[in-house]
């Protein structure tokens, strides 16, 4: 998939600092993305959700709590 | 007192078990939802038959993979999913919980308990769709599956690993035969699985009670999808049941599985296919409705000794409309199975129960699995009955009949009567041998036709109590010797004299 010119959608609970942002850019570039688009959504409580095309990387606090709830 | 520190520790351990890393999902979003069908955009790389998780904890099955969308059917929550909801691919096909823990339980096609007896603690699962055993892995059907029903075990014998269709109109006792067969496996070391597909909950609860009261639940699992379950649930039920059966078969055990019934299964599949906009064929069934049942029934097999020698015997049930066995689904399933038991409402209503039409019923492989003694005696039975039916037509002309013909007619009528059997009254192999020997001999000539049922029932009691020594001598795996059959007939005559004497005395007293 050489010609992927995707914009990653990044959901965070609050704006990340510059250092984190750099790490995020590195990550999405390694997945073939050129640009990132930020969405601030306090509902995810914390952490980060990155969506690139059909792929979602869910590292939010909310989904982790949900997992714990299911395990109990 | 509650040990709070212990609870806290347990909780901590459990939380520690939950993985901390965020997972990556292949996702899509719902772009259409209606009639239990969802269309999803995205989900690149999803497989056919893959299980999907819809946001909110609902599950769906991916069935149509198209250029720009994926068509899937929802198992539940069709009124809850919304446009734009995320759908996650699970990466695995639908799986069924398996294990000994499922015996005695009632579960849905995904292995979730429905009987309120608590969670099923089994870690083992099997894919719901699984390839049938290869040709070289199969063995010869050589052991009988005793139904305990005289008409079937003598003339339409079923072997372990066979697929025998039970077909007939509504209210002809199809389920009764299947349930009686399950009840008869108590001493036979056969695990039973009863799959209910789209049945009324009321009739299913009746069946459950019969099995429970008969003590059959110990070795039986019921996979249940009722008429109010979604079409995909009904579609999945027989495959789930088969997955559980395979788990036992590959351990070398013998399994009996009843699919009740496959006509409703085809209807559920038709509903799904039409909603998925697949082209409709004959009777509006989709083109692959034959494959739907053939791939299911091919999984019933007898394994070779090297593979453990286990078996799955399948008893699919198909309901016909007005006795029409040339409809689409009946002809399909007839051609897949190794024979059929054909039930007729006319027979049923005239009191012949089980209402087996002996002329139209066949078993293509069971004969070689029949016990030696029974095979020999019942071969004669088929001929006698055929002869009787042929002559019975002439009888209707009312012409004078010679003594020989009359004898055949009266014996035939009695034979038909002996084949009537009350429900839950299963015969053992030895009892069948005694019955078959007696009713085909001169002994019954002096029994009036109306009394024959009474006579045979009493006869079996007499053998059980007074002539246990003779019963002991019968070896089902060897031919009945001349001497033994003489002894049996003598004993039958003995009982006849005794019972007739008894009756005549009673009738005198009554007068």
Interface residues (C-beta under 8 A of the other chain):
Chain A: X47 X48 X51 X53 X54 X55 X56 X57 X58 X59 X60 X63 X64 X67 X68 X71 X72
Chain B: X11 X14 X15 X17 X18 X19 X20 X21 X22 X23 X24 X25 X26 X27 X28 X42 X43 X44 X45 X86 X88
